[in-house]
Amino acid sequence: MRPSSVAIVAGIILAGFTVWITRQAKALERDLDGSSQKIVLLDKPAPDFRLTTIDGHTVSLSDYRGKKKLVLLFWATWNNVSHSEMLQLGMMYQRLHTPESGFDILGIAVDDNQADVKKFAADSKAPFPLVLDRRRELADAYRIRSLPTALIVDTDGKVVYGSVDVSQGRQDDFARHLGIGSGDFRMEMGAPRGRGN
């Protein structure tokens, strides 16, 4: 007995759906694994921006071109992992950053409420400038999919490094791309200084 044309079409549709759902599940699995998070703009020009910090100063990527590397830290007050990332990078910044340093940090709050960001900044004594990305325009331009995410833009305006949650084992790469000692950086991030650092 031969299957009907309806059964053949239904089988083809079911096979196609199975392939599609399997691909979607694998993509979701990759997205949920922060260690395999792909930084889309790595080795590409960073989109320029001109924003106002929460304390009223204007900042743009072009301010740093030819002068300093810039760490763009995408975070949110509603994201608990972001809190420790902000605090630890703040401690590192306070200890290692001087006006002559070859880097700066800009915190980009992917939040809806400026009052929440200002409160967090005051409570944590954030030492670097913070901007509010209320409509996710900057996060979308940089194709940020997970928070917190840190990107390093070099003096030529190119994204040379990116990581989801730097505080979780990626300090050596981060420090190397910033041109600071990894031993000093690990001490700031809460890990003991190893031999030879």
C-alpha positions as CSV (number, residue, x, y, z in Angstrom):
1,M,0.0,0.0,0.0
2,R,1.4,3.4,-1.1
3,P,1.3,6.4,1.3
4,S,-1.0,9.1,0.2
5,S,0.3,12.4,-1.1
6,V,-1.0,14.1,2.1
7,A,1.1,11.7,4.2
8,I,4.2,12.3,2.1
9,V,3.8,16.1,2.4
10,A,3.2,15.8,6.1
11,G,6.4,13.7,6.4
12,I,8.4,16.3,4.5
13,I,7.1,19.1,6.6
14,L,7.8,17.1,9.8
15,A,11.4,16.4,8.7
16,G,11.9,20.1,7.8
17,F,10.5,21.2,11.1
18,T,12.8,18.7,13.0
19,V,15.9,20.1,11.2
20,W,14.8,23.7,11.9
21,I,14.1,23.1,15.6
22,T,17.4,21.3,16.1
23,R,19.3,24.2,14.6
24,Q,17.4,26.7,16.8
25,A,18.1,24.6,20.0
26,K,21.8,24.5,19.1
27,A,21.9,28.2,18.6
28,L,20.1,28.8,21.9
29,E,22.6,26.5,23.6
30,R,25.5,28.5,22.2
31,D,23.9,31.8,23.3
32,L,23.4,30.5,26.8
33,D,27.1,29.4,27.1
34,G,28.9,32.7,27.9
35,S,32.3,31.1,27.2
36,S,31.4,30.6,23.6
37,Q,29.7,34.0,23.2
38,K,30.7,35.5,19.9
39,I,31.7,39.1,19.8
40,V,30.3,40.1,16.4
41,L,32.4,43.3,16.0
42,L,35.8,41.7,16.9
43,D,38.5,43.0,14.6
44,K,36.0,45.5,13.0
45,P,35.6,49.2,13.3
46,A,33.6,50.3,16.4
47,P,30.5,52.3,15.7
48,D,30.9,55.9,16.8
49,F,28.6,57.5,19.3
50,R,28.0,60.8,21.1
51,L,26.3,60.4,24.4
52,T,25.7,62.4,27.6
53,T,27.0,60.8,30.9
54,I,24.7,60.7,33.9
55,D,26.6,63.7,35.3
56,G,26.0,65.8,32.2
57,H,29.3,65.5,30.2
58,T,29.4,64.6,26.6
59,V,31.5,61.7,25.5
60,S,32.1,60.1,22.1
61,L,34.3,57.4,20.7
62,S,36.2,59.9,18.6
63,D,37.4,61.6,21.8
64,Y,39.7,58.6,22.3
65,R,40.8,58.0,18.7
66,G,44.6,58.3,18.5
67,K,44.9,58.8,22.3
68,K,43.7,55.9,24.4
69,K,42.1,52.5,24.3
70,L,38.5,52.5,25.5
71,V,36.8,49.8,27.5
72,L,33.1,49.8,26.8
73,L,31.4,47.9,29.6
74,F,27.8,47.1,28.8
75,W,25.9,46.3,32.0
76,A,22.5,46.9,33.7
77,T,21.3,47.6,37.2
78,W,18.7,44.8,36.9
79,N,21.5,42.2,36.0
80,N,23.1,40.9,39.2
81,V,26.3,39.7,37.5
82,S,26.8,43.2,36.2
83,H,27.0,44.5,39.8
84,S,30.1,42.5,40.6
85,E,31.7,43.3,37.2
86,M,31.2,47.0,37.7
87,L,32.6,46.9,41.3
88,Q,35.6,44.9,40.3
89,L,36.4,47.0,37.2
90,G,35.9,50.1,39.4
91,M,38.5,48.8,41.9
92,M,40.9,48.0,39.1
93,Y,40.4,51.4,37.5
94,Q,41.0,53.2,40.9
95,R,44.2,51.3,41.5
96,L,45.8,51.3,38.0
97,H,44.4,54.2,36.1
98,T,46.1,57.6,36.0
99,P,45.6,60.5,33.6
100,E,48.6,59.2,31.7
101,S,47.2,55.7,31.4
102,G,46.7,54.3,27.9
103,F,43.1,53.3,28.6
104,D,39.8,54.6,29.9
105,I,36.5,52.9,30.8
106,L,33.0,53.9,29.9
107,G,30.1,52.1,31.6
108,I,27.0,51.8,29.3
109,A,23.9,51.0,31.4
110,V,21.3,49.2,29.3
111,D,18.5,50.4,31.6
112,D,15.2,52.2,31.4
113,N,15.5,54.3,34.5
114,Q,18.2,56.9,34.9
115,A,17.4,57.2,38.7
116,D,18.4,53.5,39.2
117,V,21.7,54.1,37.3
118,K,22.5,57.2,39.3
119,K,21.7,55.4,42.6
120,F,24.0,52.5,41.6
121,A,26.7,54.9,40.6
122,A,26.4,56.8,44.0
123,D,26.3,53.6,46.1
124,S,29.2,51.9,44.3
125,K,31.2,55.2,43.9
126,A,31.8,54.3,40.2
127,P,35.1,56.0,39.3
128,F,34.5,56.1,35.5
129,P,31.8,57.8,33.4
130,L,28.5,56.1,33.0
131,V,26.0,56.6,30.2
132,L,22.4,55.4,29.9
133,D,21.4,53.3,26.8
134,R,17.7,53.5,27.5
135,R,16.5,52.3,24.0
136,R,19.4,49.9,23.5
137,E,20.6,51.9,20.5
138,L,24.3,51.5,21.4
139,A,24.0,47.9,22.6
140,D,22.3,47.1,19.3
141,A,24.9,49.0,17.3
142,Y,27.6,46.9,19.0
143,R,25.4,43.8,18.7
144,I,25.6,43.0,22.4
145,R,23.6,39.9,23.3
146,S,24.6,39.2,26.9
147,L,25.3,41.4,29.9
148,P,27.8,42.2,31.2
149,T,30.0,42.4,28.1
150,A,33.3,44.3,27.9
151,L,34.8,45.4,24.7
152,I,38.2,47.1,24.1
153,V,38.4,49.6,21.3
154,D,42.0,50.4,20.3
155,T,43.3,53.9,19.4
156,D,42.5,53.3,15.7
157,G,38.8,52.7,16.6
158,K,38.8,49.0,16.1
159,V,37.3,46.4,18.5
160,V,40.3,44.3,19.5
161,Y,38.9,42.4,22.4
162,G,35.5,41.3,23.8
163,S,34.3,39.1,26.6
164,V,31.2,38.3,28.4
165,D,31.8,38.7,32.2
166,V,35.5,39.5,32.4
167,S,35.7,38.7,36.1
168,Q,35.2,35.0,35.4
169,G,38.6,33.8,34.3
170,R,39.3,36.1,31.4
171,Q,41.5,38.7,33.2
172,D,44.8,37.7,31.6
173,D,43.5,38.4,28.1
174,F,41.8,41.5,29.2
175,A,44.9,42.9,30.9
176,R,47.1,42.0,27.9
177,H,44.8,43.9,25.5
178,L,44.8,46.9,27.8
179,G,48.6,46.8,28.3
180,I,48.5,46.4,32.1
181,G,50.1,43.7,34.2
182,S,47.9,40.6,34.5
183,G,49.1,40.0,38.1
184,D,48.0,43.5,39.2
185,F,44.7,43.0,37.4
186,R,44.0,39.6,39.0
187,M,44.7,41.0,42.5
188,E,42.1,43.7,41.8
189,M,39.6,41.1,40.5
190,G,39.9,39.1,43.7
191,A,42.4,36.4,42.7
192,P,45.8,36.1,44.4
193,R,48.9,37.2,42.5
194,G,50.6,34.2,40.9
195,R,54.3,33.5,40.6
196,G,56.1,35.3,37.8
197,N,53.5,38.1,37.5
